[in-house]
Amino acid sequence: MWKIISVKIFICLILGSLRAQSISIGVPVCGVPTHQEVRILFSVEGSGTLQLGLSTDSVSRGKPVYIEGRDCWKEGKHRQVEFLIQGLQPGRKYQYSLHSGKKKWSSPLYTFTTPILWEWRIPAPDITILMGSCLYINETAYDRPGAPYGKSTDILKTMSKIPADCMLWLGDNIYLREVDYSSPSGMYYRYRHTLLDSAVQALLGVRPNVAIWDDHDFGPNDSDRSFEFKNQSLGLFQAFWPTPNPEGNTVPGAYGVVKLSDVEFFLMDNRYYRAPNKLKPEDPNKSYWGKDQLQWLTDKLIASKSTFKIIVNGNQVLNQHANPAKMETLEIFPNEKNALLNHLKDYKIPGVLFLSGDRHFTELLKMDRTGTYPLYDFTCSPLTSGPFEKIAETEEGKNPMRVQGSLVAEQNFGRLSVTGEKGTRVLKLEVLDSAGKVKFDWSVKQDELQ
């Protein structure tokens, strides 16, 4: 009897302490773990010292190790807290929770698993990722008049139940509005409003996340390097998304590399160095990724030994048939497009595909190349924003580059999987609707991209 009373008193003391500190905590946004390291971000409201309690039976015998976080962004009573966890062991499942004081748990228990050390030992593990772009969460006070632009969030619930190794966010993840991008504090507000939505939180918390950005994450519609708050925007992106090794970039930007098994994802920044779309193509200042980022990408591609090398970009890279006056494809930046394509061909780089978002419909484009394998660009959009339902009725609806049957003009998400034995690996792309029904699927063998 006294034990029960003591436990109740102890719980009340903990809850009372937390209420006194007025701490409110969102779900963790966990990055993709490497063999020995992972970044985890929390959105926090309120003051108080925060620690992450980490445990695994094989390392700490069940006793948590406490790790101090750091505030990477702060606005009034709101802040983003980052935990960089190092010294992990490969192939281990870790449990963690956020504490206010070493004994005062203030969130549920979460887990992540470091990848096994498979290189030179066993075949490359199979992987599965989910992906999507164009996430719009309505807010009547600041939305445009008329019918809500944001659609049902049921698709996010469907995605949260599907097993996958990570979630890849393909840009337009928050949709900054006019009231937001007029100030850094406004942009911070939009990040919190969107990513702390209950449906979004349910998806963020179930698996590691990796993200790129596009114009609606960066600033105004079709925004470019002239945006006055681009440095603050980059800081916000890195405060809310656990970007891979931002300190290692030779120049600033929301770019990096994530590796899962024998697949590398090259995450591109199509905004920070981008020239205005209307700048003439022959202008030497007409940059898209910028000289330094393009050199970074081409060097990385040459060095990569991965079976599949997937270039992830906010805009379509290969589309030659979008209306150039309206669409933001790489086609209107011919210097950098030609430089990249020539590089791929000259150096005979195998296994390259593109992933993109932005367009409010999904499609798979194929570009044939003389003397080498064809290139593919898989565009996946939208999650909850308005789909371009009439794309099939437009001139672009008859795009000759499109793989037959791949056009999906409704809310959807993508699933990418890589399976098979060494030398015969197969990459499969699927498009799924809000209920999880497969609308299109396509596979390519490793030797078809050589």
The 8 nearest C-alpha neighbors of each residue, nearest first, counted from 0:
[[1, 3, 2, 4, 5, 6, 7, 8],
 [0, 2, 4, 3, 5, 6, 7, 8],
 [3, 1, 5, 0, 4, 6, 7, 8],
 [4, 2, 6, 0, 5, 1, 7, 8],
 [3, 5, 1, 7, 6, 2, 8, 0],
 [6, 4, 2, 8, 7, 3, 1, 9],
 [5, 7, 9, 3, 8, 4, 2, 10],
 [8, 6, 4, 10, 9, 5, 11, 3],
 [7, 9, 5, 11, 6, 10, 12, 4],
 [10, 8, 6, 12, 7, 11, 5, 13],
 [11, 9, 13, 7, 12, 8, 14, 6],
 [12, 10, 8, 14, 13, 9, 15, 7],
 [11, 13, 15, 9, 10, 14, 16, 8],
 [14, 12, 16, 10, 15, 11, 103, 17],
 [15, 13, 17, 11, 16, 12, 18, 10],
 [14, 16, 12, 18, 13, 17, 11, 19],
 [15, 17, 19, 13, 14, 18, 12, 20],
 [16, 18, 14, 20, 19, 15, 21, 13],
 [19, 17, 21, 15, 20, 16, 14, 22],
 [18, 20, 16, 17, 21, 15, 22, 14],
 [19, 21, 17, 18, 22, 47, 16, 46],
 [22, 20, 18, 19, 45, 17, 23, 46],
 [21, 23, 45, 20, 44, 17, 24, 46],
 [24, 22, 44, 43, 21, 45, 25, 42],
 [23, 25, 43, 42, 44, 22, 26, 41],
 [26, 24, 42, 41, 27, 43, 195, 23],
 [25, 27, 204, 200, 41, 28, 24, 203],
 [28, 26, 41, 40, 29, 204, 39, 25],
 [29, 27, 40, 39, 203, 204, 41, 26],
 [28, 30, 39, 207, 27, 208, 38, 40],
 [29, 31, 207, 241, 208, 38, 39, 32],
 [30, 32, 207, 208, 37, 33, 29, 209],
 [33, 31, 37, 113, 36, 30, 34, 114],
 [32, 34, 36, 35, 113, 37, 114, 31],
 [33, 35, 89, 113, 114, 36, 88, 32],
 [34, 36, 87, 86, 33, 88, 85, 89],
 [37, 35, 85, 33, 84, 32, 87, 34],
 [36, 38, 32, 84, 83, 30, 33, 39],
 [39, 37, 83, 30, 241, 82, 29, 84],
 [38, 40, 29, 82, 28, 81, 30, 27],
 [41, 39, 81, 28, 27, 80, 82, 29],
 [40, 42, 27, 80, 79, 43, 25, 28],
 [43, 41, 79, 25, 24, 78, 80, 40],
 [44, 42, 24, 78, 23, 77, 41, 79],
 [43, 45, 77, 23, 22, 76, 24, 78],
 [46, 44, 22, 76, 21, 77, 43, 23],
 [47, 45, 20, 22, 76, 48, 44, 21],
 [46, 48, 49, 20, 99, 45, 22, 100],
 [47, 49, 99, 50, 100, 46, 98, 67],
 [50, 48, 99, 98, 47, 68, 67, 100],
 [51, 49, 67, 98, 66, 97, 68, 65],
 [50, 52, 97, 66, 65, 96, 98, 53],
 [51, 53, 65, 63, 95, 96, 64, 97],
 [54, 52, 95, 63, 64, 94, 51, 65],
 [55, 53, 63, 94, 61, 93, 59, 62],
 [54, 56, 93, 57, 58, 61, 59, 94],
 [55, 57, 60, 61, 58, 59, 54, 62],
 [56, 58, 55, 60, 59, 91, 61, 54],
 [59, 57, 55, 56, 60, 54, 61, 88],
 [58, 60, 62, 61, 56, 55, 54, 57],
 [61, 59, 56, 62, 58, 57, 55, 54],
 [60, 62, 56, 59, 54, 55, 63, 58],
 [61, 63, 59, 60, 54, 64, 55, 56],
 [64, 62, 54, 53, 52, 65, 61, 59],
 [63, 65, 53, 52, 54, 66, 62, 59],
 [64, 66, 52, 51, 50, 63, 53, 67],
 [67, 65, 51, 50, 52, 68, 64, 82],
 [66, 68, 50, 51, 65, 49, 69, 82],
 [69, 67, 82, 81, 50, 80, 49, 66],
 [68, 70, 81, 80, 71, 82, 67, 79],
 [69, 71, 80, 72, 79, 81, 78, 73],
 [70, 72, 79, 238, 80, 69, 81, 73],
 [73, 71, 79, 78, 70, 238, 74, 235],
 [72, 74, 78, 77, 75, 79, 70, 71],
 [73, 75, 77, 78, 76, 72, 184, 187],
 [76, 74, 77, 73, 78, 45, 44, 184],
 [75, 77, 45, 44, 74, 78, 46, 73],
 [78, 76, 44, 74, 75, 43, 73, 45],
 [79, 77, 73, 43, 72, 74, 42, 80],
 [78, 80, 42, 72, 71, 70, 41, 43],
 [79, 81, 70, 41, 69, 40, 71, 68],
 [82, 80, 40, 69, 68, 39, 70, 71],
 [81, 83, 68, 39, 38, 84, 40, 69],
 [82, 84, 38, 37, 85, 81, 39, 36],
 [83, 85, 37, 36, 82, 38, 86, 87],
 [86, 84, 36, 87, 35, 83, 37, 38],
 [85, 87, 35, 36, 88, 84, 34, 37],
 [88, 86, 35, 85, 36, 89, 34, 84],
 [87, 89, 35, 91, 34, 90, 86, 113],
 [90, 88, 34, 115, 113, 114, 91, 116],
 [89, 91, 115, 114, 113, 88, 112, 92],
 [92, 90, 113, 112, 89, 88, 93, 114],
 [91, 93, 112, 111, 55, 113, 110, 94],
 [94, 92, 55, 110, 111, 54, 112, 91],
 [95, 93, 110, 54, 109, 53, 55, 108],
 [94, 96, 53, 52, 109, 108, 110, 54],
 [95, 97, 108, 52, 51, 106, 109, 107],
 [96, 98, 51, 106, 50, 105, 52, 104],
 [99, 97, 104, 50, 105, 103, 100, 49],
 [100, 98, 49, 103, 48, 105, 104, 50],
 [99, 101, 103, 98, 102, 49, 48, 50],
 [100, 102, 103, 98, 99, 50, 65, 104],
 [103, 101, 100, 104, 98, 99, 13, 52],
 [104, 102, 99, 100, 98, 101, 13, 105],
 [105, 103, 98, 106, 102, 97, 99, 96],
 [104, 106, 98, 97, 103, 99, 107, 17],
 [105, 107, 97, 96, 104, 108, 24, 98],
 [108, 106, 96, 109, 105, 104, 97, 95],
 [107, 109, 96, 95, 94, 106, 110, 97],
 [110, 108, 95, 94, 96, 107, 111, 204],
 [111, 109, 94, 93, 95, 92, 112, 108],
 [110, 112, 93, 92, 113, 94, 109, 32],
 [113, 111, 92, 91, 93, 114, 90, 110],
 [112, 114, 90, 89, 34, 32, 91, 33],
 [115, 113, 90, 34, 89, 33, 112, 116],
 [114, 116, 90, 89, 117, 113, 34, 91],
 [115, 117, 118, 89, 114, 90, 34, 120],
 [116, 118, 121, 120, 115, 123, 119, 122],
 [117, 119, 120, 116, 121, 123, 122, 115],
 [120, 118, 117, 121, 122, 116, 123, 115],
 [119, 121, 117, 118, 122, 116, 123, 115],
 [120, 122, 117, 119, 123, 118, 124, 116],
 [123, 121, 124, 421, 117, 420, 120, 118],
 [122, 124, 260, 261, 117, 121, 125, 421],
 [125, 123, 260, 122, 126, 117, 418, 261],
 [124, 126, 418, 417, 123, 127, 419, 260],
 [127, 125, 417, 416, 124, 164, 128, 418],
 [128, 126, 416, 163, 164, 415, 417, 129],
 [127, 129, 165, 163, 415, 164, 414, 166],
 [130, 128, 414, 166, 413, 167, 415, 163],
 [131, 129, 167, 413, 166, 168, 412, 414],
 [130, 132, 412, 168, 169, 379, 380, 382],
 [131, 133, 169, 380, 170, 356, 381, 382],
 [134, 132, 171, 381, 382, 172, 384, 380],
 [133, 135, 172, 383, 382, 384, 173, 132],
 [134, 136, 384, 149, 383, 174, 173, 133],
 [137, 135, 149, 193, 134, 138, 383, 173],
 [138, 136, 149, 139, 135, 147, 142, 148],
 [137, 139, 140, 141, 142, 136, 192, 147],
 [140, 138, 142, 141, 137, 147, 143, 144],
 [139, 141, 138, 142, 143, 137, 144, 178],
 [140, 142, 139, 138, 143, 178, 176, 177],
 [143, 141, 139, 138, 140, 144, 137, 147],
 [142, 144, 145, 141, 147, 139, 148, 146],
 [145, 143, 142, 146, 147, 139, 141, 140],
 [144, 146, 147, 143, 148, 142, 139, 149],
 [145, 147, 148, 144, 143, 149, 142, 150],
 [148, 146, 149, 145, 137, 150, 142, 143],
 [149, 147, 385, 384, 146, 150, 137, 135],
 [148, 150, 384, 135, 137, 147, 383, 136],
 [149, 151, 383, 384, 148, 152, 385, 147],
 [150, 152, 153, 383, 149, 154, 384, 410],
 [151, 153, 154, 155, 383, 198, 150, 156],
 [154, 152, 156, 155, 151, 157, 433, 198],
 [153, 155, 433, 157, 152, 156, 158, 434],
 [156, 154, 158, 153, 157, 152, 202, 159],
 [157, 155, 159, 153, 154, 158, 198, 160],
 [156, 158, 154, 155, 159, 160, 434, 435],
 [157, 159, 155, 161, 160, 156, 154, 202],
 [158, 160, 202, 156, 157, 161, 155, 205],
 [161, 159, 158, 157, 162, 156, 202, 205],
 [160, 162, 158, 159, 163, 157, 435, 129],
 [163, 161, 160, 164, 159, 127, 158, 128],
 [164, 162, 127, 128, 165, 161, 129, 166],
 [163, 165, 128, 127, 126, 206, 207, 162],
 [166, 164, 207, 128, 206, 163, 208, 167],
 [165, 167, 208, 129, 130, 128, 209, 207],
 [166, 168, 130, 209, 210, 129, 208, 169],
 [167, 169, 210, 131, 130, 170, 132, 209],
 [170, 168, 132, 356, 211, 131, 313, 167],
 [169, 171, 212, 213, 172, 132, 211, 313],
 [172, 170, 133, 215, 213, 216, 173, 174],
 [171, 173, 134, 170, 133, 216, 132, 174],
 [172, 174, 171, 193, 216, 134, 175, 135],
 [175, 173, 215, 171, 216, 135, 176, 172],
 [174, 176, 215, 179, 173, 216, 180, 189],
 [175, 177, 179, 178, 174, 180, 141, 219],
 [178, 176, 179, 180, 181, 175, 219, 141],
 [177, 179, 176, 181, 180, 185, 141, 175],
 [180, 178, 185, 186, 176, 177, 181, 175],
 [179, 181, 182, 186, 218, 177, 185, 178],
 [180, 182, 179, 178, 177, 185, 183, 186],
 [181, 183, 185, 180, 184, 179, 186, 228],
 [184, 182, 186, 185, 187, 231, 180, 228],
 [185, 183, 187, 182, 186, 188, 74, 179],
 [186, 184, 179, 188, 182, 183, 187, 180],
 [185, 187, 179, 183, 189, 188, 184, 180],
 [188, 186, 184, 190, 185, 189, 183, 191],
 [187, 189, 185, 191, 186, 190, 192, 184],
 [190, 188, 192, 186, 191, 187, 193, 175],
 [191, 189, 187, 193, 188, 192, 194, 173],
 [190, 192, 188, 189, 194, 195, 193, 187],
 [191, 193, 189, 190, 195, 194, 188, 196],
 [194, 192, 196, 190, 191, 195, 173, 136],
 [193, 195, 191, 196, 190, 199, 192, 200],
 [196, 194, 191, 193, 192, 200, 197, 25],
 [197, 195, 199, 193, 194, 198, 200, 192],
 [196, 198, 200, 199, 195, 201, 194, 202],
 [199, 197, 201, 200, 196, 155, 152, 156],
 [200, 198, 202, 196, 201, 197, 194, 203],
 [201, 199, 203, 197, 202, 198, 195, 196],
 [200, 202, 198, 199, 204, 203, 197, 159],
 [201, 203, 159, 199, 200, 204, 205, 155],
 [204, 202, 200, 201, 205, 28, 199, 206],
 [203, 205, 202, 26, 201, 27, 206, 200],
 [204, 206, 202, 203, 159, 201, 207, 109],
 [207, 205, 165, 204, 208, 203, 164, 166],
 [208, 206, 165, 29, 30, 31, 166, 209],
 [209, 207, 166, 30, 165, 29, 167, 31],
 [208, 210, 167, 30, 168, 166, 242, 241],
 [211, 209, 168, 167, 169, 240, 212, 208],
 [210, 212, 170, 169, 266, 168, 267, 253],
 [211, 213, 170, 216, 171, 313, 210, 169],
 [212, 214, 170, 313, 171, 216, 215, 217],
 [213, 215, 217, 216, 222, 221, 220, 218],
 [214, 216, 174, 171, 175, 217, 218, 213],
 [217, 215, 214, 171, 213, 212, 173, 174],
 [216, 218, 214, 215, 232, 213, 212, 229],
 [217, 219, 180, 215, 214, 222, 216, 175],
 [220, 218, 222, 215, 221, 214, 180, 175],
 [219, 221, 222, 214, 215, 218, 175, 176],
 [222, 220, 214, 219, 223, 327, 215, 276],
 [223, 221, 219, 220, 214, 218, 226, 270],
 [222, 224, 273, 270, 225, 275, 274, 226],
 [223, 225, 271, 272, 273, 226, 274, 270],
 [224, 226, 223, 227, 222, 274, 275, 229],
 [227, 225, 224, 229, 228, 223, 222, 218],
 [226, 228, 229, 225, 230, 224, 231, 218],
 [229, 227, 231, 230, 226, 232, 183, 182],
 [228, 230, 232, 231, 226, 227, 233, 271],
 [231, 229, 233, 232, 228, 234, 227, 271],
 [232, 230, 234, 228, 233, 229, 235, 183],
 [231, 233, 229, 235, 230, 234, 217, 228],
 [234, 232, 236, 230, 235, 231, 229, 237],
 [235, 233, 231, 237, 232, 236, 238, 230],
 [236, 234, 238, 232, 237, 233, 231, 239],
 [235, 237, 233, 238, 239, 234, 240, 232],
 [236, 238, 234, 240, 235, 239, 242, 233],
 [239, 237, 235, 236, 71, 240, 234, 79],
 [238, 240, 236, 237, 235, 241, 40, 79],
 [239, 241, 237, 242, 236, 238, 210, 209],
 [242, 240, 30, 38, 237, 39, 243, 40],
 [241, 243, 240, 237, 245, 244, 209, 30],
 [244, 242, 255, 245, 241, 256, 257, 30],
 [243, 245, 246, 247, 242, 255, 248, 256],
 [246, 244, 247, 248, 243, 242, 255, 253],
 [245, 247, 244, 248, 249, 243, 251, 250],
 [246, 248, 245, 244, 249, 255, 250, 243],
 [249, 247, 250, 246, 245, 251, 244, 252],
 [248, 250, 247, 251, 291, 246, 295, 292],
 [249, 251, 248, 252, 291, 292, 247, 246],
 [252, 250, 248, 249, 253, 245, 271, 233],
 [251, 253, 254, 268, 271, 250, 233, 248],
 [254, 252, 268, 233, 211, 267, 255, 251],
 [255, 253, 267, 266, 268, 252, 256, 211],
 [254, 256, 266, 243, 265, 257, 267, 253],
 [255, 257, 265, 264, 266, 243, 258, 263],
 [258, 256, 264, 263, 259, 243, 265, 255],
 [259, 257, 263, 262, 264, 260, 256, 261],
 [258, 260, 262, 261, 263, 257, 126, 264],
 [259, 261, 262, 123, 124, 258, 126, 125],
 [262, 260, 305, 306, 123, 259, 263, 307],
 [261, 263, 307, 259, 305, 260, 258, 306],
 [264, 262, 258, 308, 257, 309, 305, 259],
 [263, 265, 309, 257, 256, 310, 266, 258],
 [264, 266, 256, 310, 311, 309, 255, 267],
 [267, 265, 311, 254, 255, 256, 264, 211],
 [266, 268, 254, 312, 311, 269, 265, 211],
 [267, 269, 253, 254, 270, 252, 288, 271],
 [268, 270, 288, 267, 287, 273, 313, 271],
 [271, 269, 273, 223, 272, 268, 224, 213],
 [270, 272, 224, 273, 252, 269, 223, 268],
 [273, 271, 224, 289, 270, 288, 287, 274],
 [272, 274, 287, 270, 223, 224, 286, 271],
 [275, 273, 286, 285, 223, 224, 287, 276],
 [276, 274, 277, 278, 223, 273, 224, 222],
 [275, 277, 278, 274, 331, 327, 221, 223],
 [278, 276, 275, 279, 274, 280, 324, 331],
 [277, 279, 275, 276, 285, 280, 274, 282],
 [278, 280, 282, 281, 277, 285, 276, 331],
 [281, 279, 282, 285, 332, 278, 333, 331],
 [282, 280, 279, 283, 285, 334, 278, 284],
 [281, 283, 284, 285, 279, 280, 278, 286],
 [284, 282, 285, 281, 286, 280, 334, 279],
 [285, 283, 282, 286, 274, 278, 281, 280],
 [286, 284, 274, 282, 283, 280, 278, 287],
 [287, 285, 289, 274, 273, 284, 288, 272],
 [286, 288, 273, 289, 272, 274, 269, 332],
 [289, 287, 269, 272, 292, 293, 273, 286],
 [288, 290, 286, 287, 272, 292, 291, 293],
 [289, 291, 293, 292, 294, 288, 286, 335],
 [292, 290, 294, 293, 289, 295, 250, 249],
 [291, 293, 295, 294, 289, 290, 288, 296],
 [294, 292, 296, 290, 295, 291, 288, 289],
 [293, 295, 291, 297, 292, 296, 298, 290],
 [296, 294, 292, 298, 293, 297, 299, 291],
 [297, 295, 293, 299, 294, 298, 300, 292],
 [296, 298, 300, 294, 299, 295, 293, 301],
 [299, 297, 295, 301, 296, 300, 294, 302],
 [298, 300, 296, 302, 297, 301, 303, 295],
 [299, 301, 297, 303, 302, 298, 296, 348],
 [302, 300, 298, 299, 303, 297, 348, 346],
 [303, 301, 299, 300, 298, 304, 297, 305],
 [304, 302, 300, 305, 301, 299, 308, 263],
 [303, 305, 302, 306, 261, 301, 300, 307],
 [306, 304, 261, 307, 262, 303, 263, 308],
 [305, 307, 261, 350, 262, 304, 308, 445],
 [308, 306, 350, 262, 305, 351, 309, 263],
 [309, 307, 351, 263, 350, 262, 264, 305],
 [308, 310, 264, 352, 353, 351, 263, 265],
 [311, 309, 265, 353, 264, 354, 352, 266],
 [312, 310, 354, 266, 265, 353, 267, 355],
 [313, 311, 355, 267, 314, 354, 310, 266],
 [312, 314, 213, 355, 356, 170, 169, 212],
 [315, 313, 328, 312, 355, 357, 356, 316],
 [314, 316, 328, 355, 317, 318, 329, 313],
 [315, 317, 329, 328, 318, 314, 376, 330],
 [318, 316, 315, 319, 376, 366, 329, 330],
 [317, 319, 320, 316, 315, 321, 328, 330],
 [320, 318, 321, 330, 317, 400, 328, 398],
 [319, 321, 318, 395, 398, 322, 323, 400],
 [322, 320, 323, 395, 319, 326, 318, 328],
 [321, 323, 324, 325, 326, 320, 395, 319],
 [324, 322, 326, 325, 321, 331, 327, 330],
 [325, 323, 322, 326, 327, 277, 321, 331],
 [326, 324, 323, 322, 327, 321, 328, 276],
 [325, 327, 323, 322, 328, 324, 321, 358],
 [328, 326, 314, 329, 325, 323, 331, 276],
 [327, 329, 315, 330, 314, 326, 316, 331],
 [328, 330, 316, 332, 331, 336, 315, 327],
 [329, 331, 328, 332, 333, 319, 318, 336],
 [332, 330, 329, 333, 328, 323, 280, 327],
 [331, 333, 329, 330, 334, 335, 280, 336],
 [334, 332, 336, 335, 330, 331, 337, 280],
 [335, 333, 337, 336, 332, 338, 280, 286],
 [334, 336, 338, 337, 333, 332, 339, 287],
 [337, 335, 333, 339, 338, 334, 340, 329],
 [336, 338, 340, 334, 339, 335, 333, 341],
 [337, 339, 335, 341, 336, 340, 342, 334],
 [340, 338, 342, 336, 337, 341, 335, 343],
 [339, 341, 337, 343, 342, 338, 336, 344],
 [342, 340, 344, 338, 339, 343, 345, 337],
 [341, 343, 339, 345, 340, 344, 346, 338],
 [344, 342, 340, 348, 341, 346, 345, 347],
 [343, 345, 347, 341, 342, 346, 340, 348],
 [346, 344, 342, 347, 343, 341, 348, 340],
 [345, 347, 348, 344, 343, 342, 301, 341],
 [348, 346, 344, 345, 343, 349, 449, 371],
 [347, 349, 343, 346, 344, 301, 350, 300],
 [350, 348, 449, 448, 351, 347, 307, 306],
 [349, 351, 307, 448, 308, 306, 449, 352],
 [350, 352, 308, 309, 349, 307, 353, 374],
 [353, 351, 309, 375, 374, 376, 310, 308],
 [354, 352, 376, 310, 309, 311, 375, 377],
 [353, 355, 311, 377, 376, 378, 310, 312],
 [356, 354, 378, 312, 313, 315, 314, 311],
 [355, 357, 379, 378, 132, 169, 313, 380],
 [356, 358, 314, 359, 313, 380, 133, 132],
 [357, 359, 360, 356, 380, 361, 378, 381],
 [360, 358, 380, 386, 381, 387, 357, 385],
 [359, 361, 408, 380, 358, 407, 387, 386],
 [360, 362, 379, 407, 378, 380, 406, 408],
 [363, 361, 406, 405, 378, 377, 364, 407],
 [362, 364, 377, 402, 405, 401, 376, 378],
 [365, 363, 401, 376, 400, 375, 402, 377],
 [364, 366, 375, 400, 374, 401, 367, 402],
 [365, 367, 374, 373, 375, 400, 368, 364],
 [368, 366, 373, 365, 374, 369, 372, 371],
 [369, 367, 373, 371, 372, 370, 366, 374],
 [370, 368, 371, 367, 372, 373, 344, 366],
 [369, 371, 368, 372, 344, 367, 373, 347],
 [370, 372, 369, 368, 373, 344, 449, 347],
 [371, 373, 448, 449, 368, 374, 447, 367],
 [374, 372, 367, 368, 366, 365, 371, 375],
 [373, 375, 366, 365, 352, 367, 372, 376],
 [374, 376, 365, 352, 364, 353, 366, 377],
 [377, 375, 353, 364, 354, 363, 352, 378],
 [376, 378, 363, 354, 362, 353, 355, 364],
 [379, 377, 355, 356, 361, 362, 354, 363],
 [378, 380, 361, 356, 131, 413, 355, 412],
 [381, 379, 359, 360, 132, 361, 356, 131],
 [380, 382, 359, 133, 410, 132, 384, 383],
 [381, 383, 134, 410, 133, 411, 132, 131],
 [384, 382, 150, 134, 135, 149, 381, 152],
 [385, 383, 149, 135, 133, 134, 381, 150],
 [384, 386, 148, 149, 150, 383, 387, 359],
 [387, 385, 359, 409, 388, 408, 360, 381],
 [388, 386, 359, 389, 390, 408, 360, 385],
 [387, 389, 408, 386, 390, 409, 391, 360],
 [390, 388, 391, 392, 387, 393, 408, 396],
 [389, 391, 396, 392, 393, 387, 388, 395],
 [392, 390, 396, 389, 393, 397, 395, 388],
 [393, 391, 390, 389, 396, 394, 395, 397],
 [394, 392, 396, 395, 390, 391, 389, 397],
 [393, 395, 396, 397, 392, 398, 391, 390],
 [394, 396, 398, 397, 393, 321, 320, 390],
 [395, 397, 391, 393, 394, 390, 398, 392],
 [396, 398, 395, 394, 399, 391, 393, 401],
 [397, 399, 395, 400, 396, 401, 320, 394],
 [400, 398, 401, 397, 402, 320, 364, 395],
 [401, 399, 364, 365, 398, 366, 402, 318],
 [402, 400, 364, 399, 398, 363, 403, 365],
 [403, 401, 363, 364, 405, 404, 365, 400],
 [404, 402, 405, 401, 406, 363, 400, 362],
 [403, 405, 406, 402, 439, 407, 401, 362],
 [404, 406, 362, 403, 363, 402, 439, 407],
 [407, 405, 362, 361, 404, 408, 360, 363],
 [406, 408, 361, 360, 409, 405, 362, 438],
 [409, 407, 360, 388, 386, 387, 361, 406],
 [410, 408, 386, 407, 411, 388, 360, 381],
 [411, 409, 381, 382, 432, 433, 383, 386],
 [412, 410, 432, 431, 382, 433, 381, 409],
 [413, 411, 131, 431, 430, 130, 382, 379],
 [414, 412, 430, 130, 429, 129, 431, 131],
 [413, 415, 129, 429, 128, 428, 130, 430],
 [416, 414, 428, 128, 127, 427, 129, 429],
 [417, 415, 127, 427, 126, 426, 128, 418],
 [418, 416, 426, 126, 125, 425, 427, 127],
 [417, 419, 125, 425, 424, 416, 426, 126],
 [420, 418, 424, 423, 425, 421, 417, 125],
 [419, 421, 423, 424, 422, 122, 418, 123],
 [422, 420, 423, 424, 122, 419, 123, 306],
 [421, 423, 424, 420, 445, 446, 419, 306],
 [424, 422, 420, 421, 445, 419, 425, 444],
 [423, 425, 419, 445, 418, 420, 422, 444],
 [424, 426, 444, 418, 417, 445, 443, 419],
 [427, 425, 417, 443, 442, 416, 444, 418],
 [426, 428, 442, 416, 415, 441, 417, 425],
 [429, 427, 415, 441, 440, 414, 442, 416],
 [428, 430, 440, 414, 413, 439, 431, 415],
 [429, 431, 413, 439, 438, 437, 412, 440],
 [432, 430, 437, 436, 435, 412, 411, 438],
 [431, 433, 411, 435, 436, 434, 410, 412],
 [434, 432, 154, 435, 411, 410, 153, 157],
 [433, 435, 432, 436, 157, 154, 431, 153],
 [434, 436, 431, 432, 433, 157, 437, 158],
 [435, 437, 431, 432, 434, 438, 433, 430],
 [436, 438, 431, 430, 439, 435, 429, 432],
 [439, 437, 430, 431, 436, 432, 440, 429],
 [440, 438, 430, 429, 437, 405, 404, 441],
 [441, 439, 429, 428, 430, 442, 438, 427],
 [440, 442, 428, 427, 429, 439, 443, 426],
 [443, 441, 427, 426, 428, 425, 444, 440],
 [442, 444, 426, 425, 427, 447, 445, 441],
 [445, 443, 425, 447, 446, 424, 426, 423],
 [444, 446, 424, 447, 448, 425, 423, 443],
 [445, 447, 448, 449, 444, 423, 422, 350],
 [448, 446, 444, 445, 449, 443, 372, 350],
 [449, 447, 350, 446, 372, 349, 445, 351],
 [448, 349, 446, 447, 372, 350, 445, 371]]
